């Protein structure tokens, strides 16, 4: 088995019977034989290193959050009971 990243949308069959749609930009683990065809036709690139995403800063709703900011949870506020007459 080899890991590949598709360069284009392309159909292919790993078992010679079932045809599957492979999407551009997606990473697949497929048989060596099919991977060699996709790579040989320049339809895909082999993925040799594991993908690790470790962002230093994560942007959420235009607010920057650093790893230090998310290490300590905030205190929960207690609700006061109010009598309504």
TIRO-2110 file (N, C-alpha, C; in Angstrom, 1 decimal):
// TIRO-2110
0.8, -1.2, 0.0, N, 1, A
0.0, 0.0, 0.0, CA, 1, A
0.9, 1.2, 0.0, C, 1, A
0.5, 2.2, -0.8, N, 2, A
1.1, 3.5, -0.8, CA, 2, A
0.1, 4.6, -0.5, C, 2, A
0.7, 5.7, 0.0, N, 3, A
-0.2, 6.9, 0.2, CA, 3, A
0.1, 7.9, -0.9, C, 3, A
-1.0, 8.4, -1.5, N, 4, A
-0.9, 9.4, -2.6, CA, 4, A
-1.7, 10.6, -2.3, C, 4, A
-1.4, 11.7, -2.9, N, 5, A
-2.2, 12.9, -2.9, CA, 5, A
-2.6, 13.1, -4.4, C, 5, A
-3.9, 13.2, -4.7, N, 6, A
-4.4, 13.3, -6.0, CA, 6, A
-4.1, 14.7, -6.6, C, 6, A
-3.7, 14.9, -7.8, N, 7, A
-3.4, 16.1, -8.5, CA, 7, A
-4.7, 16.5, -9.3, C, 7, A
-5.5, 15.5, -9.7, N, 8, A
-6.7, 15.8, -10.5, CA, 8, A
-7.8, 14.8, -10.0, C, 8, A
-9.0, 15.1, -10.4, N, 9, A
-10.1, 14.1, -10.1, CA, 9, A
-9.9, 13.0, -11.1, C, 9, A
-9.9, 11.7, -10.6, N, 10, A
-9.7, 10.6, -11.5, CA, 10, A
-10.4, 9.4, -11.0, C, 10, A
-10.9, 8.5, -11.8, N, 11, A
-11.5, 7.3, -11.4, CA, 11, A
-10.5, 6.2, -11.5, C, 11, A
-10.6, 5.2, -10.6, N, 12, A
-9.7, 4.0, -10.7, CA, 12, A
-10.2, 2.9, -9.9, C, 12, A
-9.6, 1.7, -10.1, N, 13, A
-10.1, 0.5, -9.5, CA, 13, A
-8.9, -0.2, -8.8, C, 13, A
-9.0, -0.5, -7.5, N, 14, A
-7.9, -1.2, -6.8, CA, 14, A
-8.0, -2.7, -7.0, C, 14, A
-9.2, -3.2, -7.2, N, 15, A
-9.4, -4.7, -7.4, CA, 15, A
-9.8, -5.1, -8.8, C, 15, A
-9.8, -4.2, -9.7, N, 16, A
-10.2, -4.6, -11.1, CA, 16, A
-11.7, -4.7, -11.3, C, 16, A
-12.5, -4.5, -10.3, N, 17, A
-13.9, -4.7, -10.5, CA, 17, A
-14.6, -3.4, -10.0, C, 17, A
-14.4, -2.9, -8.8, N, 18, A
-15.1, -1.7, -8.3, CA, 18, A
-14.3, -0.5, -8.6, C, 18, A
-15.0, 0.5, -9.3, N, 19, A
-14.5, 1.7, -9.7, CA, 19, A
-14.8, 2.8, -8.6, C, 19, A
-13.8, 3.5, -8.2, N, 20, A
-14.0, 4.6, -7.2, CA, 20, A
-13.5, 5.9, -7.8, C, 20, A
-14.1, 7.0, -7.3, N, 21, A
-13.7, 8.3, -7.7, CA, 21, A
-12.7, 8.9, -6.7, C, 21, A
-11.6, 9.3, -7.2, N, 22, A
-10.5, 9.9, -6.4, CA, 22, A
-10.5, 11.4, -6.6, C, 22, A
-10.6, 12.2, -5.6, N, 23, A
-10.8, 13.6, -5.7, CA, 23, A
-9.4, 14.4, -5.6, C, 23, A
-9.3, 15.4, -6.4, N, 24, A
-8.1, 16.3, -6.3, CA, 24, A
-7.8, 16.8, -4.9, C, 24, A
-6.6, 16.7, -4.5, N, 25, A
-6.2, 17.3, -3.2, CA, 25, A
-6.3, 16.3, -2.0, C, 25, A
-7.1, 15.2, -2.2, N, 26, A
-7.3, 14.3, -1.1, CA, 26, A
-6.1, 13.3, -1.1, C, 26, A
-5.9, 12.7, 0.1, N, 27, A
-4.9, 11.7, 0.3, CA, 27, A
-5.5, 10.4, 0.5, C, 27, A
-5.0, 9.4, -0.2, N, 28, A
-5.6, 8.0, -0.2, CA, 28, A
-4.5, 7.0, 0.1, C, 28, A
-4.8, 5.9, 0.7, N, 29, A
-3.9, 4.8, 0.9, CA, 29, A
-4.4, 3.7, -0.1, C, 29, A
-3.7, 3.4, -1.2, N, 30, A
-4.2, 2.5, -2.2, CA, 30, A
-3.1, 1.5, -2.5, C, 30, A
-3.5, 0.5, -3.3, N, 31, A
-2.6, -0.6, -3.7, CA, 31, A
-1.4, 0.0, -4.5, C, 31, A
-0.2, -0.7, -4.3, N, 32, A
1.0, -0.2, -5.0, CA, 32, A
0.8, -0.1, -6.5, C, 32, A
0.1, -1.1, -7.1, N, 33, A
-0.2, -1.1, -8.5, CA, 33, A
-0.9, 0.1, -9.0, C, 33, A
-2.0, 0.4, -8.4, N, 34, A
-2.8, 1.6, -8.8, CA, 34, A
-2.0, 2.9, -8.5, C, 34, A
-1.3, 2.9, -7.4, N, 35, A
-0.5, 4.1, -7.1, CA, 35, A
0.5, 4.4, -8.1, C, 35, A
1.2, 3.3, -8.6, N, 36, A
2.2, 3.4, -9.6, CA, 36, A
1.6, 4.0, -10.9, C, 36, A
0.4, 3.6, -11.3, N, 37, A
-0.3, 4.1, -12.5, CA, 37, A
-0.6, 5.6, -12.3, C, 37, A
-1.2, 6.0, -11.1, N, 38, A
-1.6, 7.4, -10.9, CA, 38, A
-0.3, 8.3, -10.9, C, 38, A
0.8, 7.8, -10.2, N, 39, A
2.0, 8.6, -10.2, CA, 39, A
2.6, 8.6, -11.5, C, 39, A
2.7, 7.5, -12.3, N, 40, A
3.3, 7.5, -13.6, CA, 40, A
2.6, 8.4, -14.6, C, 40, A
1.3, 8.5, -14.5, N, 41, A
0.5, 9.4, -15.4, CA, 41, A
0.5, 10.8, -14.9, C, 41, A
1.1, 11.1, -13.8, N, 42, A
1.2, 12.4, -13.2, CA, 42, A
-0.2, 12.9, -12.7, C, 42, A
-1.0, 11.9, -12.3, N, 43, A
-2.3, 12.3, -11.7, CA, 43, A
-2.2, 12.4, -10.2, C, 43, A
-1.1, 11.9, -9.6, N, 44, A
-1.0, 11.9, -8.2, CA, 44, A
0.5, 12.0, -7.8, C, 44, A
0.7, 12.4, -6.6, N, 45, A
2.1, 12.4, -6.0, CA, 45, A
2.1, 11.5, -4.8, C, 45, A
3.2, 10.8, -4.6, N, 46, A
3.4, 9.9, -3.4, CA, 46, A
3.6, 10.8, -2.2, C, 46, A
2.9, 10.4, -1.1, N, 47, A
3.1, 11.1, 0.2, CA, 47, A
4.1, 10.2, 1.0, C, 47, A
5.2, 10.8, 1.2, N, 48, A
6.3, 10.0, 1.9, CA, 48, A
6.4, 10.3, 3.4, C, 48, A
6.0, 11.5, 3.8, N, 49, A
6.1, 11.9, 5.2, CA, 49, A
4.7, 12.0, 5.8, C, 49, A
4.5, 11.7, 7.0, N, 50, A
3.2, 11.9, 7.7, CA, 50, A
2.9, 13.3, 7.8, C, 50, A
1.6, 13.6, 7.6, N, 51, A
1.1, 15.0, 7.7, CA, 51, A
0.9, 15.4, 9.1, C, 51, A
1.6, 16.4, 9.6, N, 52, A
1.4, 16.9, 11.0, CA, 52, A
1.1, 18.3, 10.9, C, 52, A
0.0, 18.7, 11.5, N, 53, A
-0.4, 20.1, 11.5, CA, 53, A
-0.3, 20.6, 12.9, C, 53, A
0.6, 21.5, 13.2, N, 54, A
0.8, 22.0, 14.5, CA, 54, A
0.9, 23.6, 14.5, C, 54, A
-0.3, 24.2, 14.3, N, 55, A
-0.3, 25.7, 14.2, CA, 55, A
0.1, 26.3, 15.5, C, 55, A
0.9, 27.4, 15.4, N, 56, A
1.3, 28.1, 16.6, CA, 56, A
0.2, 29.0, 17.1, C, 56, A
-0.5, 29.5, 16.1, N, 57, A
-1.7, 30.4, 16.4, CA, 57, A
-2.9, 30.0, 15.6, C, 57, A
-4.0, 29.8, 16.3, N, 58, A
-5.2, 29.4, 15.6, CA, 58, A
-6.1, 30.6, 15.6, C, 58, A
-6.7, 30.9, 14.4, N, 59, A
-7.6, 32.1, 14.2, CA, 59, A
-9.0, 31.5, 14.3, C, 59, A
-9.8, 32.1, 15.2, N, 60, A
-11.2, 31.7, 15.3, CA, 60, A
-12.0, 32.9, 15.4, C, 60, A
-12.9, 33.1, 14.4, N, 61, A
-13.8, 34.2, 14.3, CA, 61, A
-13.0, 35.5, 14.5, C, 61, A
-11.9, 35.7, 13.7, N, 62, A
-11.1, 36.9, 13.7, CA, 62, A
-10.4, 37.2, 15.1, C, 62, A
-10.4, 36.2, 16.0, N, 63, A
-9.8, 36.4, 17.3, CA, 63, A
-8.6, 35.4, 17.4, C, 63, A
-7.4, 35.9, 17.7, N, 64, A
-6.3, 35.1, 17.7, CA, 64, A
-6.2, 34.4, 19.1, C, 64, A
-6.0, 33.0, 19.0, N, 65, A
-5.9, 32.3, 20.2, CA, 65, A
-4.5, 31.6, 20.2, C, 65, A
-3.7, 31.8, 21.2, N, 66, A
-2.4, 31.2, 21.3, CA, 66, A
-2.5, 30.0, 22.2, C, 66, A
-1.6, 29.0, 22.1, N, 67, A
-1.6, 27.8, 23.0, CA, 67, A
-1.7, 28.2, 24.5, C, 67, A
-1.0, 29.3, 24.9, N, 68, A
-1.0, 29.7, 26.3, CA, 68, A
-2.4, 30.1, 26.7, C, 68, A
-3.2, 30.7, 25.8, N, 69, A
-4.5, 31.2, 26.2, CA, 69, A
-5.5, 30.1, 26.4, C, 69, A
-5.2, 28.9, 25.9, N, 70, A
-6.2, 27.8, 26.0, CA, 70, A
-5.8, 26.7, 27.0, C, 70, A
-4.7, 26.9, 27.7, N, 71, A
-4.3, 26.0, 28.7, CA, 71, A
-5.1, 26.0, 30.0, C, 71, A
-5.6, 27.2, 30.3, N, 72, A
-6.3, 27.3, 31.6, CA, 72, A
-7.8, 27.6, 31.3, C, 72, A
-8.7, 26.8, 31.8, N, 73, A
-10.1, 27.1, 31.5, CA, 73, A
-10.6, 28.2, 32.4, C, 73, A
-11.6, 28.9, 31.9, N, 74, A
-12.1, 30.0, 32.6, CA, 74, A
-13.1, 29.5, 33.7, C, 74, A
-13.3, 30.3, 34.7, N, 75, A
-14.2, 29.9, 35.8, CA, 75, A
-15.7, 30.1, 35.3, C, 75, A
-16.5, 29.1, 35.7, N, 76, A
-17.9, 29.3, 35.3, CA, 76, A
-18.6, 30.3, 36.3, C, 76, A
-19.5, 31.0, 35.7, N, 77, A
-20.2, 32.0, 36.5, CA, 77, A
-21.4, 31.3, 37.1, C, 77, A
-21.7, 31.6, 38.4, N, 78, A
-22.9, 31.1, 39.0, CA, 78, A
-24.0, 32.0, 38.8, C, 78, A
-25.2, 31.4, 38.5, N, 79, A
-26.4, 32.2, 38.3, CA, 79, A
-27.1, 32.4, 39.7, C, 79, A
-27.5, 33.7, 39.8, N, 80, A
-28.2, 34.0, 41.1, CA, 80, A
-29.7, 33.7, 40.9, C, 80, A
-30.3, 33.3, 41.9, N, 81, A
-31.7, 33.0, 41.9, CA, 81, A
-32.5, 34.3, 42.2, C, 81, A
-33.4, 34.7, 41.3, N, 82, A
-34.1, 35.9, 41.4, CA, 82, A
-35.6, 35.6, 41.6, C, 82, A
-36.2, 36.2, 42.6, N, 83, A
-37.7, 36.0, 42.8, CA, 83, A
-38.4, 37.0, 41.9, C, 83, A
-39.4, 36.5, 41.2, N, 84, A
-40.2, 37.4, 40.4, CA, 84, A
-41.6, 37.4, 40.9, C, 84, A
-42.1, 38.5, 41.3, N, 85, A
-43.5, 38.6, 41.9, CA, 85, A
-44.5, 39.1, 40.9, C, 85, A
END
